[in-house]
Every structure is written in C-alpha cells, then in structure tokens.
C-alpha cells in the first residue's frame, strides 16, 4: 500500500492542491488492517474527510495543477500534525475509542511515521518545490455536528495562520460576496497549528496558501463535489489576482 496518490504531476499550473485526509484505508501491517472500531465508524469523519478527495481532485483539474492525496486513514497517523504533536496518533476521537492506538508505543508510532507520514510529506515537498511561485490549497471537510455539540452553521470555512493571511483573507471576501454562503473565518477550527502541513510546506518557505473546509453534507454527491470544485476554482483565481494586484 502506498502512502499517497498524485494526480496531474505534469500539469503546468502554479497551484498545488492537497488533501491530507483523503482516505480511510488501514494498511495490513497496522494491526492486521483493523483498528478495532466498527465499520460504520470507519465510514465517519473520524477516519477521513468525507468528499474532500473528490473535491480536491476536481479542483486541481479545474486549476490545471497537481493534487496530492493521502492514502491512509488519519486514525492510523495524521499527516496534518507535527511529528511531536500528541494527537499524531489519536486514541479517542469524537467519542470513539481507537483500540489499536490505545496502547501504541514509540516503536509503533515510529513505524507509521517512517512508512506513511514521511513519504507523504516528502512527496508533498517535491511537488511544492517544482516551481518558485507555488500556491498551496489544502482541501478538508467537516461534519455538520460533533457528538454533544451545537450544529455548525458554516457552509465553508477558511483557515489561516496569523503568519500569512493574504490569500485566505482575499478568498473569504470573495466567498462572502457570493451572497448565499455562511463563511467561517478560522471556523470550525483555528488555522494555526505549529508543525501542520501548511506550516511545514507553506509558512516556513513563504508560499501563498489557504486551507478550505467544506461541510461534508454539501459535498455528498458527484454533482455537489463538481459544483464546489468549479466554484472554488473560480474564486481562488480571483482571490489570487486580488493578492497579486
């Protein structure tokens, strides 16, 4: 099993679209391919970002740029965390205990880092470095409601770090101008997490970047995924022009 999939490596566009939580797959060498939770839980947002891979793939095609997709569940190891982050391997997520992770030791984590986490980030870095003006767009999705929490009103959220808000601020303005969207500004999550994928591949090197979170019930079908990809492509191009002048 590979750690990632790249589509459109030879596309000339300056964008790099990423999907850190594209898959719910568990390699056979990790607990025999079974983390010990119900199949229904493996189909939930706790295991991967529902619909995000499809939106990311279509968005990259619309931007004539490459996309990199993770090929392992974030419950195995989360590529959108720093290597020293205590949530790199989750033991409990949205009320579900992950038995295969509950007593994992340092050697078990190191094996997942070596075989999945680092190969993904090495490929990501290679793609980001293919041209000097790369713009990184990370695509994620979020669930309408976490267990025991209030419903989330946002249709889409744009996450950004205080270290570089340029493209995200322009994209937020463009999304708000559409008139039919509830747009989250660093919602439903805060956008700065030291060591995460954007920090590692964009902020450290000064690349323009943004992270897009689409509510997963809005990208549940192929038609919805295509509609969001087309809309985001149009608005990203306009937002980049706003930033570039």
C-alpha positions in Angstrom: 0.0 0.0 0.0 1.3 3.4 -0.9 1.3 6.5 1.3 -0.1 8.9 -1.2 -1.5 9.4 -4.7 -0.5 12.2 -7.1 -2.8 13.1 -10.0 -1.7 15.6 -12.7 2.0 15.7 -11.8 2.7 17.2 -15.3 0.1 19.9 -15.2 1.6 23.4 -15.6 -0.5 25.4 -13.2 1.1 27.1 -10.2 -1.3 25.7 -7.7 -0.7 22.6 -5.6 -4.0 21.1 -4.2 -3.6 18.8 -1.2 -5.9 16.5 0.7 -4.3 15.4 3.9 -7.3 13.3 5.0 -8.3 11.7 1.7 -8.7 8.1 2.7 -10.0 5.8 5.4 -7.6 2.9 4.4 -5.7 1.0 7.1 -2.5 -0.9 5.9 -2.4 -4.6 6.5 0.7 -4.2 8.6 -1.1 -1.9 11.1 -3.0 -4.2 13.5 -3.8 -6.6 10.6 -5.6 -3.8 8.8 -8.2 -3.3 11.5 -8.1 -0.6 14.1 -10.7 -2.4 16.2 -13.6 0.0 15.6 -16.9 -0.6 13.9 -17.1 -0.4 10.1 -19.7 2.4 10.5 -17.1 4.4 12.4 -14.5 3.9 9.7 -17.0 5.5 7.3 -17.4 8.6 9.5 -15.5 11.8 9.6 -13.3 10.5 12.3 -11.5 8.3 9.8 -11.2 10.7 6.9 -12.7 13.8 5.4 -15.8 12.7 3.5 -16.0 14.2 0.0 -12.7 16.1 0.3 -10.6 13.9 -2.0 -13.2 14.2 -4.8 -13.4 18.0 -4.4 -9.7 18.3 -4.3 -9.2 16.1 -7.4 -11.8 18.1 -9.4 -10.4 21.4 -8.1 -6.9 20.5 -9.2 -8.2 19.6 -12.7 -10.1 22.9 -12.9 -6.9 24.8 -12.0 -4.7 22.6 -14.3 -2.5 21.8 -11.4 -1.4 18.7 -9.5 -3.1 17.2 -6.4 -1.6 15.0 -3.7 -3.9 12.8 -1.7 -3.0 10.8 1.4 -3.7 7.1 1.1 -4.2 6.2 4.8 -6.7 7.0 7.5 -5.9 9.8 9.8 -6.7 7.3 12.6 -3.5 5.4 11.6 -1.5 8.6 11.7 -2.4 12.2 11.0 -0.3 13.9 8.3 -1.7 17.3 9.3 0.1 17.2 12.6 3.7 17.8 13.5 5.8 14.7 14.3 5.9 15.7 18.0 2.2 16.5 18.3 0.5 14.4 21.0 -2.5 13.9 18.6 -0.4 12.5 15.8 -1.9 9.1 16.6 -5.4 9.6 18.1 -6.6 7.3 20.9 -10.1 8.8 21.2 -11.9 10.8 18.5 -15.4 12.3 18.8 -16.5 9.7 21.4 -14.9 6.7 19.7 -12.0 4.8 21.3 -9.5 3.5 18.8 -8.4 0.1 20.3 -5.4 -0.4 18.0 -4.0 3.0 19.1 -4.8 2.8 22.8 -1.5 1.2 23.9 0.7 2.1 20.9 4.3 2.5 21.9 7.1 4.7 20.5 8.2 2.0 18.1 4.7 1.5 16.7 4.4 5.3 16.1 7.9 5.4 14.5 6.9 2.6 12.1 3.9 4.6 10.9 5.9 7.8 10.6 8.6 6.0 8.5 6.2 4.2 6.2 3.3 6.6 5.8 3.8 10.1 7.3 7.3 10.9 6.0 6.8 9.5 2.4 3.6 11.6 2.1 5.4 14.8 3.2 8.5 14.1 1.1 6.3 13.8 -2.0 4.3 16.9 -0.9 7.6 18.9 -0.6 8.8 17.7 -4.0 5.5 18.9 -5.6 5.6 22.2 -3.7 9.2 22.9 -4.9 8.5 22.2 -8.6 8.3 25.9 -9.3 9.1 29.1 -7.2 5.6 30.6 -7.2 3.6 27.6 -6.0 0.4 28.4 -4.2 -0.8 25.7 -1.8 -4.6 25.0 -1.3 -5.4 22.4 1.3 -8.9 20.8 1.0 -10.7 19.4 4.0 -14.2 18.7 5.1 -16.0 18.9 8.4 -19.0 17.2 9.9 -22.2 19.3 10.5 -22.2 18.4 14.2 -19.9 16.7 16.6 -21.4 14.5 19.3 -22.9 16.5 22.1 -22.1 19.8 20.4 -24.2 22.5 18.7 -24.8 22.3 15.0 -22.2 24.1 12.9 -23.8 26.8 10.7 -21.0 27.3 8.2 -21.2 26.1 4.7 -17.4 26.6 4.2 -14.6 27.6 6.5 -11.3 29.2 5.5 -8.5 28.5 8.0 -5.3 30.6 8.1 -2.4 31.5 10.2 -1.6 34.9 11.5 1.8 34.4 9.9 0.3 34.7 6.4 -3.4 35.6 5.9 -3.0 37.1 2.4 -4.8 34.6 0.2 -7.2 33.4 2.9 -8.5 36.9 3.6 -9.0 37.5 -0.1 -10.8 34.2 -0.5 -13.1 34.9 2.5 -14.1 38.2 0.9 -14.8 36.5 -2.4 -16.9 33.8 -0.7 -18.9 36.3 1.3 -19.6 38.3 -1.8 -21.4 35.2 -3.3 -24.3 36.1 -1.0 -25.6 32.6 -0.4 -22.9 31.2 1.9 -22.2 31.2 5.7 -18.4 31.5 5.7 -16.3 30.6 8.6 -13.2 32.7 9.4 -10.9 30.3 11.2 -14.0 28.2 11.9 -14.8 25.5 12.7 -11.1 25.2 13.6 -8.3 27.6 14.2 -5.9 27.8 11.3 -2.5 27.9 13.0 -1.1 24.7 14.3 2.7 24.6 14.5 4.1 21.7 12.5 1.0 21.0 10.5 1.1 20.6 6.7 0.5 24.3 5.9 3.1 25.4 8.5 5.6 22.9 7.1 5.2 23.4 3.4 3.9 27.0 3.1 4.6 29.2 6.1 8.2 28.2 6.6 9.0 28.9 3.0 6.7 31.9 2.5 4.4 30.3 -0.1 0.9 31.7 -0.6 -1.6 29.3 1.0 -5.1 28.7 2.2 -7.0 25.8 3.9 -10.6 25.2 2.8 -13.0 23.3 5.0 -16.3 22.4 3.2 -19.2 21.0 5.3 -19.4 17.3 4.3 -23.2 17.2 3.7 -22.7 19.7 1.0 -20.3 17.5 -1.0 -22.0 14.2 -0.6 -22.6 13.5 -4.3 -20.6 13.8 -7.5 -22.6 16.7 -8.7 -22.2 18.6 -5.5 -18.4 17.9 -5.5 -18.1 19.2 -9.0 -20.2 22.3 -8.2 -18.0 23.1 -5.2 -14.8 22.5 -7.2 -15.8 24.8 -10.0 -16.9 27.5 -7.6 -13.7 27.3 -5.6 -11.6 27.3 -8.7 -13.2 30.5 -9.9 -13.0 32.2 -6.5 -9.4 31.1 -5.9 -8.2 32.5 -9.2 -10.0 35.8 -8.4 -8.6 35.9 -4.8 -5.0 35.3 -6.1 -5.5 38.2 -8.5 -6.6 40.3 -5.6 -3.5 39.5 -3.7 -1.1 39.8 -6.7 -2.6 43.1 -7.8 
